[in-house]
């Protein structure tokens, strides 16, 4: 008889600044495919993030609370090293456009050279989310604040809306 396969662990890493419904769609689909999915918030000191790492951890954790097999962690350094520490066999990546695919292809080749035992798996964005980017979300939130609550529901999970709008209300009141 064949022995059962070990649990399949995947890592889905990004900056998630902020988490979008497109990200959440990849998380939901990944949670169905893998025994365990670790959402990794990469810390990039060269980027000016809207949300702190602690804020993103809280927002993402509350957004994925319904998934027993999804955990959220932050990390510094290479994603492949983080994936290795998590015991992952797959790095899950979401792809929205052809230009995303080109960049992801290059990155997956580099990751494979660094850690050949970890595969990269691409999930195409669902058509209703393929146009969503964190930059677009920030622009919508910035341009209309409270009047954009309903509009933002089309782009980000509910736990993200108020903190996102608060960030732009803070910047207005400081001006």
Residue pairs with C-beta under 8 A, 6 or more apart in sequence:
7 35
7 36
8 33
8 34
8 35
8 36
8 89
8 90
9 34
9 35
9 36
9 37
9 38
9 86
9 87
9 88
9 89
9 90
10 30
10 33
10 34
10 36
10 37
10 38
10 88
10 89
10 90
10 91
10 92
10 121
11 37
11 38
11 39
11 40
11 79
11 82
11 83
11 86
11 88
11 90
11 91
11 92
12 26
12 27
12 30
12 37
12 38
12 39
12 40
12 91
12 92
12 93
12 94
13 39
13 40
13 41
13 42
13 75
13 79
13 82
13 83
13 91
14 23
14 40
14 41
14 42
15 41
15 42
15 44
15 47
15 49
15 134
16 23
16 39
16 41
16 56
16 60
16 134
17 47
17 49
17 50
17 51
17 56
17 134
18 50
18 51
18 56
18 59
18 134
18 137
18 138
18 156
18 160
18 164
19 56
19 59
19 60
19 63
19 156
19 157
19 160
20 129
20 132
20 133
20 134
20 137
20 155
20 156
21 129
21 132
21 154
21 155
21 156
21 157
22 94
22 96
22 125
22 126
22 129
22 130
22 132
23 94
24 63
24 64
24 157
25 94
25 125
25 126
25 129
26 92
26 94
26 123
26 125
27 37
27 39
27 64
27 67
27 70
28 67
29 123
30 37
30 92
30 123
31 37
31 64
31 67
31 69
31 70
34 69
34 90
34 92
35 69
36 69
36 70
36 71
37 67
37 69
37 70
37 71
37 92
38 70
38 71
38 72
38 73
38 86
38 88
39 60
39 64
39 70
39 71
39 72
39 73
40 73
40 74
40 75
40 79
40 82
40 83
40 86
41 53
41 56
41 57
41 60
41 72
41 73
41 74
41 75
42 74
42 75
42 76
42 79
42 82
43 53
43 74
43 75
43 76
49 56
50 138
50 164
50 167
51 59
51 163
51 167
53 74
55 163
56 74
57 72
57 73
57 74
59 157
59 159
59 160
59 163
60 72
61 72
62 159
63 157
63 158
63 159
63 160
64 70
64 72
73 82
73 86
75 82
75 85
78 114
79 91
79 111
80 91
80 111
80 114
80 115
80 118
81 115
83 91
83 115
83 118
84 115
84 118
88 118
89 117
89 118
89 119
90 118
90 119
90 120
90 121
91 108
91 111
91 118
91 119
91 120
91 121
92 121
92 123
93 104
93 108
93 120
93 121
93 122
93 123
94 122
94 123
94 124
94 125
95 101
95 104
95 122
95 123
95 124
95 125
96 125
96 129
96 130
96 131
96 132
96 133
97 130
101 122
104 120
104 122
107 120
108 120
111 118
111 120
112 118
112 119
112 120
124 130
132 155
136 155
137 152
137 155
137 156
137 164
138 164
140 148
140 151
140 152
140 155
141 148
141 152
141 164
141 165
141 167
141 168
142 168
144 151
145 165
145 168
145 169
145 172
146 165
146 169
148 165
149 161
149 165
152 160
152 161
152 164
152 165
153 161
156 164
